[in-house]
């Protein structure tokens, strides 16, 4: 009988505490980019908050999801993340599961609309995160 081992965060990870959560929402192959984003955006801190991001709206938690995504806009009168039934208010983004679910929904939206899921975090398809110790 064989025993399947769960994947573990690679030793170069900057935010290894979020690896298990991340691989519930994305394949483990996406971890290098996710790890890069979490470290760059929030230094891996759930309570990270930027009251005024570049568009003038606040950004929340690990992925620094911008309030644009949880505010009424032309195509989503109730807010994109609310209409996806991920959260009720932007403050819900401080909940880890909702933060990751929100980031995943934004990723899928980017993939659908632009062919690249990480675009909302300013990454280009050619981006390769550094994964060495």
Buried (B, 14 or more C-beta within 10 A) or exposed (E): EEEEEEEEBBEEBBBBEBBEBBBEBBEBEBBBBBBBBBBBBBEBEBEBBBEEBEEEBBBBBBBBBBBBBBBEEEEBEEBBBBEBEBBEEBBBBBBEEBBBBBBBBBBEBBEEEEEBBBBBBEBEEEEEBEBEE
